[in-house]
């Protein structure tokens, strides 16, 4: 077996805003395996300033993986605990290598084009006009669940946007989620949650920055609307630490991003903890290309969670890998009759 990696820079169609800044490009790395006439591909995608493996020496670690690829998926995973995105890339590449076709991981009714996955429509931060434009577009596209990033523009303007949605659509018609990406100060968070709750929101993701355990515990106990932990999960690696975190904070939901929490094995580990503690969850992609999104979507379908998932990021880039994935009426689908692009990634 031989292995190589290839860096690829994804370019956003338009700058996309979060509370951590505006994104114009995103780096990712493809792990490419070859064994005889079989090929496998995995994606190692980091988010600068967020991923725990956004550290010097990332490419050197990829080189090490390629040199030691014969250790196999499980042993490599154990030796890559500090590199969750590479863990996921390794899992993906080996599963791809063992599949009938390189992208045919987790065959199911989804991959056969028989069933779609409900997803949320993502509204990026920006000025009020831009956010309003995005909301209108998502509603026209048939989304019944919208997730709006908040915390970057004036809070009153964000409340006004939510009010305008609720004026036209009830909670039964449109499910609203918001994601603060840790933007709120703990001293003001509960008051802001009270103001947000009047718009019958499904949930808010990460209202305050992670590692403020006592403050987050208090918020989850007192909140008038459900809280979902997101960035809070990053870097919490072993099952006992995960269990302690969830038992202490007792969130209503957690958000699972395989590239940030150790791939499929890491995600399964979190799900085991939530099941026992009766905490809800859903899966979200982390701005991967269609290669990573395909793997996440196929895996997510096997989990049979009927909530809208966060898998609507495939159309963000001008130079994404052409794939059979598509979005229709607020769902992610896969057209098995459409081919993958083959001219970008080669061993």
C-alpha positions as CSV (number, residue, x, y, z in Angstrom):
1,X,0.0,0.0,0.0
2,X,1.2,3.5,-0.8
3,X,0.0,6.8,0.6
4,X,0.3,10.5,-0.3
5,X,-1.4,13.7,0.7
6,X,-2.4,16.8,-1.3
7,X,-3.1,20.2,0.0
8,X,-6.2,22.0,-1.5
9,X,-7.4,25.5,-0.9
10,X,-11.2,26.0,-1.1
11,X,-12.4,29.4,-2.2
12,X,-15.6,30.8,-0.8
13,X,-18.1,32.2,-3.4
14,X,-18.5,35.2,-1.1
15,X,-16.8,36.0,2.2
16,X,-18.6,34.2,5.0
17,X,-18.8,35.8,8.4
18,X,-18.6,34.2,11.9
19,X,-18.0,35.8,15.3
20,X,-14.4,34.7,14.9
21,X,-13.9,36.6,11.6
22,X,-14.7,36.5,7.9
23,X,-13.6,33.5,5.9
24,X,-12.5,33.8,2.3
25,X,-10.6,30.6,1.8
26,X,-10.2,27.3,3.7
27,X,-7.3,24.9,3.6
28,X,-7.9,21.2,3.5
29,X,-5.7,18.1,2.8
30,X,-6.6,14.9,0.9
31,X,-5.1,11.7,2.0
32,X,-4.8,9.3,-1.0
33,X,-4.2,5.6,-0.6
34,X,-3.4,3.0,-3.4
35,X,-3.3,-0.7,-3.0
36,X,-3.0,-2.6,-6.3
37,X,-5.8,-1.3,-8.5
38,X,-7.8,0.0,-5.5
39,X,-7.8,3.6,-4.4
40,X,-9.0,5.4,-1.3
41,X,-9.4,9.0,-0.5
42,X,-10.0,10.8,2.8
43,X,-10.2,14.5,3.8
44,X,-8.3,16.1,6.7
45,X,-9.9,19.4,7.1
46,X,-8.9,21.9,9.8
47,X,-10.6,25.2,10.8
48,X,-7.9,27.8,11.5
49,X,-8.3,29.2,15.0
50,X,-10.7,26.5,16.1
51,X,-9.4,23.0,15.4
52,X,-7.2,21.6,18.2
53,X,-4.8,20.4,15.5
54,X,-4.3,23.8,14.0
55,X,-0.7,23.6,15.1
56,X,2.8,23.9,13.6
57,X,3.9,20.6,12.2
58,X,0.5,19.6,10.8
59,X,1.9,18.6,7.4
60,X,4.8,16.8,9.0
61,X,2.2,14.7,10.8
62,X,0.6,13.9,7.5
63,X,4.0,12.9,6.2
64,X,4.4,10.6,9.2
65,X,1.0,9.0,8.4
66,X,1.9,8.3,4.8
67,X,5.2,6.7,5.9
68,X,3.4,4.6,8.5
69,X,0.3,3.8,6.6
70,X,0.9,0.0,7.0
71,X,0.1,0.4,10.7
72,X,-3.6,0.3,9.6
73,X,-6.6,2.4,10.5
74,X,-7.1,1.5,14.1
75,X,-3.4,1.8,15.2
76,X,-3.0,5.1,13.3
77,X,-6.2,6.4,15.0
78,X,-4.8,5.7,18.4
79,X,-1.6,7.5,17.6
80,X,-3.3,10.5,16.3
81,X,-5.3,11.6,19.3
82,X,-4.0,15.2,19.1
83,X,-5.0,15.3,15.4
84,X,-8.8,14.7,15.2
85,X,-9.0,15.9,11.6
86,X,-6.3,13.5,10.5
87,X,-8.0,10.7,12.5
88,X,-11.1,11.3,10.4
89,X,-9.1,11.5,7.2
90,X,-7.5,8.1,7.9
91,X,-10.9,6.5,8.7
92,X,-12.3,7.9,5.6
93,X,-9.4,6.9,3.4
94,X,-9.4,3.3,4.6
95,X,-13.2,2.9,4.3
96,X,-12.9,4.4,0.8
97,X,-10.2,1.9,-0.1
98,X,-12.3,-1.0,1.1
99,X,-15.4,0.2,-0.8
100,X,-16.6,-0.9,-4.2
101,X,-15.9,2.6,-5.5
102,X,-13.8,5.3,-3.8
103,X,-16.7,7.5,-2.7
104,X,-19.1,4.7,-1.9
105,X,-18.7,4.6,1.9
106,X,-21.6,3.3,4.1
107,X,-24.0,2.1,1.3
108,X,-27.6,2.8,2.2
109,X,-30.9,4.1,0.9
110,X,-29.3,7.5,1.0
111,X,-26.4,6.5,-1.3
112,X,-28.8,4.7,-3.6
113,X,-30.7,8.0,-4.1
114,X,-33.9,6.6,-2.4
115,X,-33.9,8.8,0.7
116,X,-32.7,12.3,1.6
117,X,-31.4,13.8,4.9
118,X,-33.3,16.8,6.3
119,X,-30.8,19.7,6.9
120,X,-30.8,23.2,8.2
121,X,-30.3,26.2,5.9
122,X,-27.3,28.1,7.1
123,X,-27.4,31.9,7.3
124,X,-24.0,33.6,7.5
125,X,-23.2,36.7,9.5
126,X,-23.1,40.0,7.6
127,X,-25.0,43.3,7.5
128,X,-28.8,43.2,7.9
129,X,-29.5,43.4,4.2
130,X,-27.2,40.4,3.4
131,X,-28.6,38.3,6.2
132,X,-32.2,39.1,5.1
133,X,-31.3,38.2,1.5
134,X,-30.0,34.8,2.7
135,X,-33.1,34.1,4.8
136,X,-35.4,34.9,1.8
137,X,-33.3,32.6,-0.4
138,X,-33.4,29.7,2.1
139,X,-37.2,30.0,2.5
140,X,-37.6,30.0,-1.3
141,X,-35.5,26.9,-1.5
142,X,-37.9,25.0,0.7
143,X,-36.0,24.9,4.0
144,X,-38.2,24.3,7.1
145,X,-35.2,24.6,9.4
146,X,-32.9,27.7,9.4
147,X,-29.8,28.2,11.4
148,X,-28.6,31.8,11.8
149,X,-25.2,32.8,13.0
150,X,-25.4,35.7,15.5
151,X,-23.0,37.7,17.6
152,X,-21.2,39.8,14.9
153,X,-23.7,42.6,14.2
154,X,-25.8,44.7,16.6
155,X,-27.8,42.3,18.8
156,X,-31.0,44.4,18.3
157,X,-30.7,44.1,14.5
158,X,-30.3,40.3,14.9
159,X,-33.5,40.2,17.1
160,X,-35.3,42.3,14.4
161,X,-34.3,39.7,11.8
162,X,-35.7,36.9,14.0
163,X,-38.8,38.9,14.7
164,X,-39.4,39.4,10.9
165,X,-39.2,35.6,10.3
166,X,-41.6,34.9,13.2
167,X,-44.0,37.6,11.9
168,X,-44.4,35.6,8.7
169,X,-43.7,32.0,9.8
170,X,-44.8,30.2,13.0
171,X,-42.6,27.8,14.9
172,X,-44.6,25.0,13.3
173,X,-43.7,26.3,9.8
174,X,-40.1,27.2,10.3
175,X,-37.7,25.8,13.0
176,X,-35.2,28.5,14.0
177,X,-31.7,27.7,15.4
178,X,-29.1,30.3,16.2
179,X,-25.3,29.8,16.7
180,X,-23.5,32.4,18.8
181,X,-20.0,30.8,18.4
182,X,-19.2,31.9,22.0
183,X,-20.0,35.5,21.3
184,X,-21.8,36.4,24.5
185,X,-20.2,37.6,27.7
186,X,-21.3,35.3,30.6
187,X,-22.6,38.3,32.6
188,X,-25.0,39.2,29.8
189,X,-25.8,35.8,28.4
190,X,-28.9,34.9,30.4
191,X,-30.6,38.2,29.6
192,X,-29.8,37.7,25.8
193,X,-31.2,34.2,26.0
194,X,-34.4,35.6,27.5
195,X,-34.7,38.1,24.6
196,X,-34.1,35.3,22.1
197,X,-36.6,33.0,23.6
198,X,-39.5,35.1,22.7
199,X,-39.0,34.0,19.1
200,X,-39.6,30.3,19.9
201,X,-36.2,29.2,18.9
202,X,-35.3,25.5,18.7
203,X,-31.9,26.1,20.3
204,X,-28.8,28.2,20.6
205,X,-25.3,26.8,20.0
206,X,-22.4,27.8,22.2
207,X,-23.7,31.1,23.7
208,X,-20.4,31.7,25.6
209,X,-16.8,30.7,24.9
210,X,-15.8,27.2,25.9
211,X,-14.0,26.2,29.1
212,X,-16.2,28.4,31.3
213,X,-17.7,25.3,32.9
214,X,-19.4,26.8,35.9
215,X,-20.9,29.6,33.8
216,X,-22.1,27.2,31.1
217,X,-23.6,24.9,33.8
218,X,-25.5,27.8,35.2
219,X,-26.8,28.8,31.8
220,X,-28.0,25.3,30.9
221,X,-29.8,25.1,34.2
222,X,-31.5,28.5,33.9
223,X,-31.9,29.0,30.2
224,X,-35.4,29.7,28.7
225,X,-34.3,28.0,25.5
226,X,-32.3,24.8,24.8
227,X,-28.5,25.1,24.6
228,X,-26.3,23.1,22.3
229,X,-22.6,22.6,23.1
230,X,-20.3,22.9,20.0
231,X,-16.8,24.3,20.5
232,X,-17.1,23.0,24.1
233,X,-16.4,19.5,22.8
234,X,-13.2,20.2,21.1
235,X,-10.1,18.8,22.8
236,X,-12.1,16.7,25.3
237,X,-10.6,13.4,24.1
238,X,-11.2,10.5,26.4
239,X,-14.6,9.0,27.3
240,X,-14.4,9.7,31.0
241,X,-13.6,13.4,30.4
242,X,-16.5,13.6,28.0
243,X,-18.8,12.0,30.5
244,X,-17.7,14.4,33.3
245,X,-18.2,17.4,31.0
246,X,-21.8,16.3,30.0
247,X,-22.7,15.3,33.6
248,X,-21.5,18.7,34.9
249,X,-22.9,21.0,32.3
250,X,-26.0,19.0,31.5
251,X,-26.7,20.6,28.1
252,X,-29.9,20.1,26.2
253,X,-28.0,19.2,23.0
254,X,-24.5,18.7,21.6
255,X,-23.3,19.3,18.1
256,X,-21.1,16.6,16.6
257,X,-18.4,17.6,14.0
258,X,-16.4,14.6,13.1
259,X,-13.4,16.6,11.8
260,X,-13.1,18.3,15.2
261,X,-13.7,15.5,17.6
262,X,-11.9,12.4,16.2
263,X,-13.8,11.3,13.2
264,X,-16.4,8.5,13.3
265,X,-14.9,6.7,16.3
266,X,-14.8,9.9,18.3
267,X,-18.4,10.9,17.3
268,X,-19.7,7.4,18.3
269,X,-18.0,7.8,21.6
270,X,-19.9,11.1,22.3
271,X,-23.1,9.6,21.2
272,X,-22.7,6.7,23.6
273,X,-22.4,9.3,26.4
274,X,-25.5,11.3,25.3
275,X,-27.6,8.2,25.0
276,X,-27.1,7.3,28.7
277,X,-27.6,10.9,29.8
278,X,-30.6,11.5,27.5
279,X,-29.0,14.5,25.8
280,X,-30.0,15.3,22.2
281,X,-27.5,15.7,19.4
282,X,-27.1,16.2,15.7
283,X,-24.2,16.1,13.2
284,X,-22.7,19.0,11.4
285,X,-20.0,19.3,8.8
286,X,-17.1,21.7,9.4
287,X,-16.7,23.4,6.0
288,X,-15.2,20.3,4.4
289,X,-15.1,19.9,0.6
290,X,-17.7,17.5,-1.0
291,X,-15.3,14.6,-0.3
292,X,-15.6,15.0,3.5
293,X,-19.2,16.1,3.3
294,X,-20.0,12.9,1.4
295,X,-18.5,10.7,4.1
296,X,-20.2,12.7,6.9
297,X,-23.6,12.6,5.2
298,X,-23.4,8.8,4.5
299,X,-22.3,8.1,8.1
300,X,-25.0,10.4,9.5
301,X,-27.7,8.7,7.6
302,X,-26.8,5.3,9.2
303,X,-27.4,6.9,12.7
304,X,-31.1,7.4,11.8
305,X,-31.5,10.7,13.7
306,X,-34.6,12.4,12.2
307,X,-33.7,15.9,13.3
308,X,-32.4,18.3,10.6
309,X,-28.6,17.9,10.4
310,X,-26.0,20.6,9.7
311,X,-24.9,19.3,6.3
312,X,-25.7,22.2,3.9
313,X,-22.2,23.5,3.3
314,X,-21.4,21.9,-0.1
315,X,-22.4,24.9,-2.2
316,X,-20.1,27.4,-0.5
317,X,-17.1,27.2,-2.7
318,X,-16.2,28.1,-6.3
319,X,-13.8,25.2,-6.7
320,X,-15.4,22.4,-4.8
321,X,-15.0,18.8,-6.0
322,X,-17.9,18.1,-8.3
323,X,-20.1,15.4,-6.7
324,X,-23.5,13.7,-6.9
325,X,-24.6,15.5,-3.7
326,X,-27.4,18.0,-4.1
327,X,-29.8,20.1,-2.0
328,X,-33.5,20.1,-2.7
329,X,-36.4,21.3,-0.6
330,X,-34.3,21.6,2.6
331,X,-32.8,18.1,2.3
332,X,-29.4,16.7,1.2
333,X,-29.6,14.0,-1.5
334,X,-27.3,11.9,-3.5
335,X,-27.8,11.1,-7.2
336,X,-26.0,7.7,-7.9
337,X,-26.3,8.4,-11.7
338,X,-24.1,11.4,-11.5
339,X,-20.3,11.1,-11.5
340,X,-17.6,12.5,-9.2
341,X,-15.0,14.8,-10.6
342,X,-11.9,12.9,-11.4
343,X,-9.5,15.5,-12.7
344,X,-8.4,17.1,-9.4
345,X,-7.3,14.4,-7.1
346,X,-4.8,11.8,-8.3
347,X,-2.2,9.6,-6.6
